[in-house]
Amino acid sequence: MSWAENAAAHSGSAVPTDRRTPPEVRCRVEAGPGTGTVRLDGVLTRADGEAVRDALLAAVWEHAGPVLVDLTGLRGAEPSADRVFAEAHRAVAGWPTAGLVLLDPAEVTGRGGSAPLDPYAPRLCATLAEARAALAGARSTPAVDVDLAPVVGAARQARALIGASCQRWELPELVEPGCIAVTELVNNVVAHAGTTMTVRLAPQVGALRLAVRDRSRRLPSYAGLAPPTSTGGRGLLLIDTVARRWGSTAVPDGKVVWCVLHAEDELSFPR
């Protein structure tokens, strides 16, 4: 089942909640494939968190852009249940062209204007017009994708995409570090996951965002510097060296490993 199908599977159906919750007020999630909108109604409980998170992550990847989370039908939320939105937003913060905008006119998430400012929190909007303006402001140059098989030569195709895209986006300084990062990410999929993968790139104000999604839920492990006598295990070290930020996100049927490269880091690096 694809991510979009996984999200759509919740459309019009109740997300399992505590048995004490009456069926008519259970949280329902509607997420049409590729629409860029996820709608919730009913009452959000902590038991709904995993299903809501999965639907949000699926929508963000499938839409390849910021997603509107429409909470106008949500009649309430248990204490701390709304953390799922901030957690999902932070999880995709490093992905290309990703993010969440919450339409919450009734302020059922309970944050209002008194919550501390969190740069990684989703934008909270009281009206549809405000939400649309926030979405328009969050959009950047569309991402580019390439689907690859887990075979020898996959990294070469990914490097070609990096080179062409960085030149088109006037980020020539990031061709070399981008090729280093994507080579390691793709080769990790070939060597360890052995599944099909999608490489996604997008520019953002002097930076390149890069993500590779595969079908294995095994997250990469980084233990820092490898001993000089070690043979291998340096892939993540190379990514950590060239990227300002990087991480991995578990998703319903696999994972996304991402990194953010900045042109100014390359310009200031002594040659």
LINWO-V659611 format. One record per residue. N is the residue number from 0. PHI is phi in whole degrees, -180 to 180 (none if undefined). PSI is psi in radians with two decimals (999 if undefined). Layout:
n:N phi:PHI psi:PSI
n:N phi:PHI psi:PSI
This chain:
n:0 phi:none psi:2.29
n:1 phi:-75 psi:2.93
n:2 phi:-61 psi:-0.74
n:3 phi:-62 psi:-0.71
n:4 phi:-67 psi:-0.62
n:5 phi:-63 psi:-0.75
n:6 phi:-68 psi:-0.74
n:7 phi:-67 psi:-0.43
n:8 phi:-63 psi:-0.42
n:9 phi:-85 psi:-0.19
n:10 phi:-64 psi:2.12
n:11 phi:75 psi:0.11
n:12 phi:-120 psi:2.64
n:13 phi:-75 psi:2.36
n:14 phi:-79 psi:2.28
n:15 phi:-56 psi:2.35
n:16 phi:-134 psi:-3.05
n:17 phi:-56 psi:2.44
n:18 phi:-63 psi:-0.34
n:19 phi:-77 psi:-0.21
n:20 phi:-81 psi:2.10
n:21 phi:-58 psi:2.46
n:22 phi:-55 psi:-0.59
n:23 phi:-73 psi:-0.20
n:24 phi:-116 psi:0.12
n:25 phi:-62 psi:2.60
n:26 phi:-68 psi:2.28
n:27 phi:-118 psi:2.44
n:28 phi:-119 psi:2.21
n:29 phi:-120 psi:2.10
n:30 phi:-142 psi:1.77
n:31 phi:-78 psi:2.43
n:32 phi:-56 psi:2.19
n:33 phi:75 psi:0.09
n:34 phi:-81 psi:-0.41
n:35 phi:79 psi:0.23
n:36 phi:-135 psi:2.33
n:37 phi:-120 psi:2.22
n:38 phi:-113 psi:2.37
n:39 phi:-120 psi:2.47
n:40 phi:-143 psi:2.94
n:41 phi:94 psi:-2.51
n:42 phi:-122 psi:2.21
n:43 phi:-86 psi:2.10
n:44 phi:-113 psi:2.88
n:45 phi:-62 psi:-0.48
n:46 phi:-68 psi:-0.33
n:47 phi:-84 psi:-0.17
n:48 phi:-53 psi:-0.84
n:49 phi:-65 psi:-0.76
n:50 phi:-66 psi:-0.70
n:51 phi:-66 psi:-0.77
n:52 phi:-59 psi:-0.79
n:53 phi:-60 psi:-0.74
n:54 phi:-65 psi:-0.69
n:55 phi:-67 psi:-0.81
n:56 phi:-63 psi:-0.72
n:57 phi:-61 psi:-0.78
n:58 phi:-65 psi:-0.72
n:59 phi:-62 psi:-0.80
n:60 phi:-69 psi:-0.82
n:61 phi:-65 psi:-0.61
n:62 phi:-79 psi:-0.42
n:63 phi:56 psi:0.73
n:64 phi:-176 psi:3.08
n:65 phi:-62 psi:2.49
n:66 phi:-114 psi:2.40
n:67 phi:-88 psi:2.19
n:68 phi:-106 psi:1.84
n:69 phi:-89 psi:1.95
n:70 phi:-107 psi:0.29
n:71 phi:-64 psi:-0.43
n:72 phi:-93 psi:0.00
n:73 phi:-84 psi:2.14
n:74 phi:-95 psi:-0.07
n:75 phi:170 psi:2.91
n:76 phi:-145 psi:2.38
n:77 phi:-64 psi:2.68
n:78 phi:-54 psi:2.31
n:79 phi:72 psi:-0.10
n:80 phi:-65 psi:-0.54
n:81 phi:-73 psi:-0.07
n:82 phi:-61 psi:-0.36
n:83 phi:-58 psi:-0.56
n:84 phi:-70 psi:-0.80
n:85 phi:-65 psi:-0.70
n:86 phi:-64 psi:-0.74
n:87 phi:-66 psi:-0.71
n:88 phi:-64 psi:-0.77
n:89 phi:-65 psi:-0.61
n:90 phi:-63 psi:-0.55
n:91 phi:-104 psi:0.10
n:92 phi:-59 psi:-0.50
n:93 phi:-96 psi:-0.05
n:94 phi:-73 psi:2.71
n:95 phi:-64 psi:2.29
n:96 phi:49 psi:0.74
n:97 phi:-115 psi:2.79
n:98 phi:157 psi:2.95
n:99 phi:-124 psi:2.47
n:100 phi:-123 psi:2.15
n:101 phi:-97 psi:2.20
n:102 phi:-98 psi:1.86
n:103 phi:-137 psi:1.21
n:104 phi:-62 psi:-0.55
n:105 phi:-90 psi:0.00
n:106 phi:53 psi:0.75
n:107 phi:-70 psi:-0.31
n:108 phi:-75 psi:-0.22
n:109 phi:77 psi:0.16
n:110 phi:-89 psi:-0.66
n:111 phi:52 psi:-2.53
n:112 phi:-101 psi:0.08
n:113 phi:-93 psi:-0.17
n:114 phi:-73 psi:2.57
n:115 phi:-61 psi:2.56
n:116 phi:-70 psi:2.16
n:117 phi:-120 psi:2.00
n:118 phi:-63 psi:-0.31
n:119 phi:-105 psi:0.22
n:120 phi:-86 psi:2.60
n:121 phi:-67 psi:2.67
n:122 phi:-71 psi:2.31
n:123 phi:-107 psi:2.12
n:124 phi:-123 psi:2.51
n:125 phi:-95 psi:-0.33
n:126 phi:-132 psi:2.77
n:127 phi:-64 psi:-0.66
n:128 phi:-62 psi:-0.74
n:129 phi:-64 psi:-0.71
n:130 phi:-65 psi:-0.73
n:131 phi:-64 psi:-0.67
n:132 phi:-66 psi:-0.68
n:133 phi:-66 psi:-0.70
n:134 phi:-64 psi:-0.75
n:135 phi:-63 psi:-0.68
n:136 phi:-70 psi:-0.47
n:137 phi:-83 psi:-0.35
n:138 phi:-71 psi:2.49
n:139 phi:-130 psi:-2.86
n:140 phi:-56 psi:2.31
n:141 phi:-56 psi:2.53
n:142 phi:-72 psi:2.75
n:143 phi:-116 psi:2.47
n:144 phi:-124 psi:2.71
n:145 phi:-145 psi:2.31
n:146 phi:-93 psi:2.31
n:147 phi:-129 psi:2.56
n:148 phi:-86 psi:2.70
n:149 phi:-80 psi:1.20
n:150 phi:-131 psi:2.83
n:151 phi:-59 psi:2.30
n:152 phi:106 psi:-0.24
n:153 phi:-63 psi:-0.73
n:154 phi:-64 psi:-0.60
n:155 phi:-63 psi:-0.74
n:156 phi:-65 psi:-0.67
n:157 phi:-67 psi:-0.68
n:158 phi:-65 psi:-0.63
n:159 phi:-63 psi:-0.69
n:160 phi:-65 psi:-0.73
n:161 phi:-60 psi:-0.86
n:162 phi:-61 psi:-0.84
n:163 phi:-65 psi:-0.72
n:164 phi:-70 psi:-0.77
n:165 phi:-64 psi:-0.63
n:166 phi:-67 psi:-0.73
n:167 phi:-66 psi:-0.61
n:168 phi:-91 psi:0.13
n:169 phi:58 psi:0.84
n:170 phi:-127 psi:0.95
n:171 phi:-62 psi:-0.48
n:172 phi:-64 psi:-0.36
n:173 phi:-100 psi:0.07
n:174 phi:-63 psi:-0.88
n:175 phi:-65 psi:-0.94
n:176 phi:-64 psi:-0.58
n:177 phi:-65 psi:-0.70
n:178 phi:-67 psi:-0.66
n:179 phi:-62 psi:-0.84
n:180 phi:-65 psi:-0.83
n:181 phi:-68 psi:-0.57
n:182 phi:-61 psi:-0.80
n:183 phi:-67 psi:-0.73
n:184 phi:-64 psi:-0.79
n:185 phi:-68 psi:-0.76
n:186 phi:-64 psi:-0.55
n:187 phi:-63 psi:-0.68
n:188 phi:-66 psi:-0.78
n:189 phi:-61 psi:-0.77
n:190 phi:-80 psi:-0.62
n:191 phi:-114 psi:-0.66
n:192 phi:-89 psi:-0.75
n:193 phi:65 psi:0.53
n:194 phi:-120 psi:2.95
n:195 phi:-63 psi:2.77
n:196 phi:-146 psi:2.80
n:197 phi:-124 psi:2.22
n:198 phi:-100 psi:2.24
n:199 phi:-128 psi:2.39
n:200 phi:-131 psi:2.61
n:201 phi:-159 psi:2.51
n:202 phi:-87 psi:2.75
n:203 phi:-159 psi:1.77
n:204 phi:44 psi:1.23
n:205 phi:74 psi:0.29
n:206 phi:-136 psi:2.82
n:207 phi:-122 psi:2.21
n:208 phi:-104 psi:2.29
n:209 phi:-132 psi:2.33
n:210 phi:-141 psi:2.52
n:211 phi:-127 psi:2.15
n:212 phi:-109 psi:2.30
n:213 phi:-130 psi:-3.02
n:214 phi:-107 psi:0.33
n:215 phi:-111 psi:2.36
n:216 phi:-89 psi:0.07
n:217 phi:-77 psi:1.99
n:218 phi:-81 psi:2.57
n:219 phi:-68 psi:2.62
n:220 phi:-119 psi:2.24
n:221 phi:-120 psi:2.09
n:222 phi:-110 psi:0.28
n:223 phi:90 psi:-2.70
n:224 phi:-63 psi:2.37
n:225 phi:-85 psi:2.56
n:226 phi:-59 psi:2.61
n:227 phi:-58 psi:-0.48
n:228 phi:-86 psi:-0.05
n:229 phi:-71 psi:2.49
n:230 phi:-110 psi:1.76
n:231 phi:98 psi:-3.05
n:232 phi:78 psi:0.21
n:233 phi:-100 psi:0.03
n:234 phi:-59 psi:-0.88
n:235 phi:-69 psi:-0.51
n:236 phi:-64 psi:-0.71
n:237 phi:-64 psi:-0.75
n:238 phi:-64 psi:-0.73
n:239 phi:-64 psi:-0.50
n:240 phi:-75 psi:-0.71
n:241 phi:-92 psi:-0.34
n:242 phi:-102 psi:2.49
n:243 phi:-76 psi:-0.65
n:244 phi:-139 psi:2.56
n:245 phi:-157 psi:2.83
n:246 phi:-177 psi:-3.05
n:247 phi:-140 psi:2.59
n:248 phi:-132 psi:2.16
n:249 phi:-74 psi:2.38
n:250 phi:-128 psi:2.97
n:251 phi:-51 psi:-0.68
n:252 phi:-126 psi:0.55
n:253 phi:162 psi:-2.44
n:254 phi:-154 psi:2.85
n:255 phi:-124 psi:2.17
n:256 phi:-110 psi:2.26
n:257 phi:-134 psi:2.83
n:258 phi:-153 psi:2.75
n:259 phi:-124 psi:2.13
n:260 phi:-111 psi:2.43
n:261 phi:-117 psi:2.33
n:262 phi:-63 psi:-0.65
n:263 phi:-64 psi:-0.48
n:264 phi:-66 psi:-0.65
n:265 phi:-75 psi:-0.65
n:266 phi:-67 psi:-0.52
n:267 phi:-91 psi:-0.12
n:268 phi:-80 psi:2.16
n:269 phi:-66 psi:2.37
n:270 phi:-106 psi:999
